[in-house]
């Protein structure tokens, strides 16, 4: 809990007015959920990004919408998502709480800003009806508990500002403990909200049509028409130099910044691969290589390694790595972190003319790291 409180207090110190919307039971000793909902004014968007980035919460690439942004960071060893609603709780751009009223009435709980009981009651009524088509158990219990104590005049007035007389009718149902009847009013409430705030109708149509539907349909088409190379962070070096440890830590760090990261093996690997399996079977067949005898001699420590050219193995390894390289670049990941790279072909085999092609895999989007301090290795 202390970590989240520190993050929210950073917003305070930067003069960014905020108010937690839901899921703040952690302030009372409960568990921190997978996401925490926060309302912040639209004009404080950039300052909020700067503050959250400074304290380790980062916005995933291409995961920001007109009215919402997600910021991810680690709290007590696990990922937590801050769901920032720019302008307050809303449904596709239609407000389900008045941001000015929310920030004016907020009060502190254990150092963090939370809504008044009346504003919380109103937003839960309309959040559940419009966005969730119902109320989960914890929200139902909150409505039942608060209906006995909230200022009925204040909640009706707030609902009237948002949805007119129909909003008051919905609030009255909640005050009478009949909240299960409210979701059936969803589309009438949407129409009422549009009448109350006609200037938000174009934005409502845009978000409903484009952000929630058309953009998702166009995303795979754009990727095919305009493929962009993914950044590849390559970590290579001798066995035991710490490649696996570094790549795993790099993946964790990038994921904490909100990136979708894929850990790949783009060098020689002991993992079974079709190309290698086929090549071994063909080699053993044409050379009459006795696999069982070789294993027996190896187990007794009597196996001898003769002279070999190695170029045929280089070709097989090269093709195997190329196929894996192509497959990884077709993934949806934002970043690829690679344990080893195509240069393994030259390290473990006699690559010959294949070495001249390595430059094809050393473009601007590839960031290589060599784990060794040996000057001779560096020169090589």
C-alpha positions in Angstrom: 0.0 0.0 0.0 2.8 2.4 0.9 4.1 2.4 -2.7 0.8 3.4 -4.2 0.3 6.1 -1.6 3.7 7.5 -2.5 2.8 7.6 -6.2 -0.5 9.4 -5.5 1.3 11.9 -3.2 3.7 12.7 -6.1 0.6 13.8 -8.1 -0.4 16.0 -5.1 3.1 17.6 -4.9 2.9 18.3 -8.7 -0.4 20.1 -8.2 -2.3 17.5 -10.2 -5.8 17.3 -8.7 -7.0 13.7 -8.7 -9.6 11.5 -7.1 -9.7 7.7 -6.8 -12.9 6.4 -8.4 -13.1 2.8 -7.3 -11.0 -0.1 -6.1 -9.4 1.8 -3.2 -10.1 -0.8 -0.5 -6.3 -1.1 -0.1 -6.4 2.2 1.8 -8.3 0.4 4.5 -6.0 -2.6 4.7 -7.4 -4.6 1.8 -5.6 -6.1 -1.1 -4.4 -4.0 -4.0 -6.4 -5.0 -7.1 -5.0 -5.5 -10.6 -6.1 -2.0 -11.5 -6.8 1.3 -9.7 -9.2 3.8 -11.2 -8.3 7.5 -11.0 -10.1 10.6 -12.3 -7.9 13.5 -13.5 -8.8 16.6 -15.6 -8.0 16.4 -19.3 -5.8 19.5 -19.1 -3.5 17.8 -16.6 -2.7 14.9 -19.0 0.9 15.8 -19.8 1.8 16.6 -16.2 0.3 13.4 -15.1 2.4 11.4 -17.6 5.6 13.1 -16.5 4.9 12.4 -12.8 4.0 8.8 -13.3 6.9 8.2 -15.6 9.2 9.6 -12.9 7.9 7.2 -10.3 8.1 4.1 -12.4 4.7 3.9 -14.0 4.7 3.9 -17.8 2.1 4.0 -20.5 2.1 1.0 -22.8 2.8 1.9 -26.4 -0.5 2.3 -28.5 -2.6 1.6 -25.4 -4.0 5.1 -24.8 -7.5 6.2 -25.8 -9.1 9.6 -26.0 -10.6 9.3 -22.5 -8.5 6.6 -20.9 -4.8 5.8 -20.4 -3.2 2.9 -18.6 0.0 3.2 -16.7 1.8 0.1 -15.5 4.3 -0.3 -12.7 5.5 -2.8 -10.1 4.2 -2.7 -6.5 5.5 -5.3 -4.0 6.9 -7.4 -6.8 3.8 -7.6 -9.1 2.4 -5.5 -11.9 -0.3 -2.9 -11.0 -2.3 -0.9 -13.6 -3.4 2.7 -13.0 -6.5 3.3 -15.1 -6.7 7.1 -15.5 -10.0 8.5 -16.7 -9.4 11.9 -18.3 -12.3 14.0 -17.2 -13.8 11.5 -14.8 -15.7 8.2 -15.0 -17.4 7.9 -18.4 -19.0 5.6 -21.0 -17.5 6.1 -24.5 -17.0 9.8 -23.8 -20.4 10.3 -22.0 -19.7 11.4 -18.3 -21.1 9.2 -15.6 -19.8 11.6 -12.9 -19.2 15.4 -13.0 -15.4 15.9 -12.7 -15.7 19.4 -11.1 -18.2 18.2 -8.5 -16.0 15.1 -7.9 -12.8 17.1 -7.2 -14.7 19.8 -5.2 -16.3 17.2 -2.8 -13.4 14.8 -2.5 -11.8 14.1 0.9 -8.7 12.4 2.2 -8.4 8.8 3.4 -5.0 7.7 4.7 -3.3 10.5 2.6 -5.1 9.8 -0.6 -8.1 11.6 -2.2 -11.3 9.6 -2.5 -14.9 10.7 -3.6 -17.6 11.8 -1.2 -20.2 9.1 -0.4 -22.7 10.9 -2.6 -20.4 11.2 -5.7 -19.3 7.6 -5.2 -22.9 6.4 -5.0 -23.8 8.3 -8.3 -20.8 7.0 -10.3 -21.4 3.4 -9.2 -25.1 3.6 -10.2 -24.2 4.8 -13.7 -20.9 3.0 -14.1 -22.6 -0.4 -13.4 -25.6 0.4 -15.6 -23.8 1.7 -18.7 -20.4 0.1 -18.7 -21.0 -3.2 -16.9 -24.6 -3.9 -17.6 -25.0 -4.8 -14.0 -23.4 -4.7 -10.6 -20.8 -7.0 -9.1 -21.3 -8.1 -5.5 -19.0 -5.5 -3.9 -20.8 -2.6 -5.8 -24.2 -4.0 -4.9 -23.2 -4.1 -1.2 -21.9 -0.5 -1.4 -25.1 0.7 -2.9 -27.2 -1.0 -0.3 -25.0 0.4 2.5 -24.8 3.9 1.2 -28.5 4.3 0.3 -29.2 4.7 4.0 -26.8 7.5 4.7 -26.2 9.6 1.5 -27.7 13.0 1.1 -30.6 12.2 -1.2 -30.9 15.8 -2.4 -27.3 15.9 -3.4 -27.3 12.5 -5.3 -30.5 13.4 -7.2 -29.1 16.8 -8.1 -25.9 15.2 -9.4 -27.8 12.7 -11.4 -30.1 15.3 -12.9 -27.1 17.3 -14.2 -25.9 14.2 -16.0 -29.1 12.5 -17.2 -32.0 14.8 -16.5 -35.2 13.4 -15.0 -34.3 9.9 -16.1 -31.1 10.0 -14.1 -33.2 11.0 -11.0 -35.4 8.0 -11.7 -32.4 5.7 -11.8 -31.0 7.2 -8.5 -34.4 6.8 -6.8 -34.4 3.1 -7.8 -31.0 2.7 -6.2 -32.1 4.6 -3.1 -35.0 2.2 -2.8 -32.7 -0.9 -3.1 -34.0 -1.7 -6.6 -30.7 -1.1 -8.4 -31.1 -4.4 -10.4 -33.7 -2.6 -12.5 -31.4 0.2 -13.6 -29.3 -1.6 -16.3 -32.5 -2.1 -18.4 -32.6 1.8 -18.7 -29.1 1.9 -20.3 -30.0 3.2 -23.8 -32.6 5.6 -22.5 -29.9 6.9 -20.1 -27.4 7.3 -23.0 -30.0 9.3 -25.0 -30.8 11.4 -22.0 -27.1 12.1 -21.4 -26.7 13.2 -25.1 -29.6 15.6 -24.7 -28.1 17.1 -21.6 -24.7 17.5 -23.2 -25.1 17.8 -27.0 -21.5 18.9 -27.5 -20.2 15.5 -26.5 -22.3 13.6 -29.0 -19.7 13.7 -31.8 -17.0 12.5 -29.4 -19.4 9.7 -28.2 -19.9 8.6 -31.8 -16.2 8.7 -32.6 -15.2 6.6 -29.6 -18.0 4.1 -30.0 -17.5 3.6 -33.7 -13.7 4.1 -34.2 -11.9 3.4 -31.0 -14.0 0.5 -29.9 -14.6 -1.1 -33.3 -13.1 0.3 -36.6 -9.6 0.8 -35.1 -9.5 -2.8 -33.9 -10.5 -4.0 -37.4 -7.9 -1.8 -39.1 -5.0 -2.8 -36.8 -4.1 -6.1 -38.5 -4.5 -4.5 -41.9 -2.2 -1.6 -41.1 0.4 -4.1 -39.9 0.4 -6.0 -43.1 0.4 -2.8 -45.3 3.0 -1.0 -43.3 5.1 -3.5 -41.4 7.6 -1.8 -39.1 10.7 -3.6 -37.9 10.5 -4.5 -34.2 13.4 -3.4 -31.9 15.6 -6.4 -31.2 17.8 -6.3 -28.1 20.5 -8.9 -28.7 22.6 -10.3 -25.8 25.4 -12.6 -26.8 28.7 -13.8 -25.3 30.4 -17.0 -24.1 28.6 -19.7 -22.1 28.2 -18.7 -18.4 28.6 -15.0 -19.0 25.1 -14.3 -17.7 23.1 -14.0 -21.0 20.0 -15.7 -19.6 20.0 -13.7 -16.4 20.4 -10.4 -18.3 17.7 -11.2 -20.9 15.2 -12.2 -18.2 15.9 -9.0 -16.2 15.6 -7.0 -19.4 12.2 -8.5 -20.2 11.0 -7.7 -16.7 12.2 -4.1 -16.8 10.6 -3.5 -20.2 7.3 -5.0 -19.2 7.3 -2.8 -16.1 7.5 0.1 -18.6 4.4 -1.2 -20.3 5.9 -2.9 -23.4 4.8 -6.2 -24.8 8.0 -8.1 -24.8 8.9 -11.5 -26.3 12.0 -13.5 -25.2 13.5 -15.3 -28.2 16.4 -17.6 -29.0 18.0 -16.3 -32.2 21.3 -18.2 -32.0 22.3 -21.8 -31.6 20.1 -23.6 -29.2 19.7 -27.0 -27.7 16.0 -26.8 -28.1 14.5 -29.2 -30.7 14.0 -27.6 -34.1 12.6 -29.2 -37.2 15.5 -28.1 -39.5 18.1 -29.6 -37.1 16.1 -32.8 -36.6 15.7 -33.4 -40.3 19.4 -32.5 -41.0 20.6 -34.9 -38.3 18.5 -37.8 -39.7 19.7 -37.2 -43.2 23.3 -36.9 -42.2 23.1 -40.1 -40.1 21.4 -41.9 -43.0 23.9 -40.9 -45.7 27.0 -41.3 -43.6 25.9 -44.5 -41.9 26.5 -42.8 -38.6 25.7 -45.2 -35.7 23.9 -43.0 -33.2 23.5 -45.7 -30.5 27.2 -46.7 -30.7 28.2 -43.1 -30.5 26.1 -42.6 -27.4 27.6 -45.7 -25.8 31.1 -44.6 -26.5 30.3 -41.1 -25.1 28.8 -42.5 -21.9 32.1 -44.4 -21.4 34.2 -41.4 -22.2 35.7 -43.2 -25.2 34.2 -41.1 -28.1 36.7 -39.5 -30.4 36.1 -36.5 -32.5 37.6 -36.6 -35.9 38.4 -33.7 -38.3 35.4 -32.1 -39.9 34.9 -29.1 -42.2 31.9 -27.7 -40.4 30.4 -25.7 -43.3 27.5 -28.1 -43.8 26.6 -27.7 -40.2 26.9 -23.9 -40.6 24.3 -24.0 -43.4 21.8 -26.0 -41.3 22.3 -23.7 -38.2 22.0 -20.7 -40.5 18.7 -21.8 -42.0 17.3 -22.8 -38.6 18.2 -19.3 -37.1 16.7 -17.5 -40.2 13.4 -19.3 -39.8 13.2 -18.4 -36.1 14.1 -14.8 -36.9 11.3 -14.5 -39.5 8.8 -16.2 -37.1 9.7 -13.8 -34.2 9.3 -10.7 -36.4 5.8 -11.8 -37.2 4.8 -11.7 -33.5 2.6 -8.9 -32.0 5.3 -8.0 -29.4 6.5 -4.4 -29.2 10.1 -5.5 -28.4 12.1 -8.7 -28.9 14.8 -9.6 -26.5 17.1 -12.3 -28.0 19.4 -14.7 -26.1 22.2 -15.1 -28.7 22.0 -14.1 -32.4 23.0 -15.2 -35.9 26.7 -14.6 -35.2 26.7 -18.0 -33.3 27.1 -19.6 -36.7 30.5 -18.1 -37.0 31.5 -18.9 -33.4 30.6 -22.6 -33.4 30.9 -23.5 -37.1 32.9 -22.5 -40.1 30.6 -20.0 -41.7 32.7 -19.2 -44.7 30.7 -17.0 -47.2 27.7 -16.9 -44.9 29.6 -14.5 -42.7 29.1 -11.8 -45.3 25.4 -11.9 -44.8 25.4 -11.2 -41.1 25.3 -7.4 -41.8 21.8 -8.0 -43.1 20.8 -8.6 -39.5 22.6 -5.6 -38.1 20.2 -2.9 -39.0 19.3 0.2 -37.0 16.6 -1.6 -35.0 19.0 -4.2 -33.6 20.8 -3.3 -30.4 23.6 -5.8 -29.6 25.3 -6.4 -26.3 28.4 -8.6 -25.9 28.9 -10.0 -22.4 32.7 -10.2 -21.9 35.5 -8.1 -20.7 38.2 -10.1 -22.4 40.1 -7.7 -24.8 41.0 -10.6 -27.2 37.3 -11.6 -27.5 36.3 -8.0 -28.1 38.9 -7.6 -30.8 37.7 -10.9 -32.4 
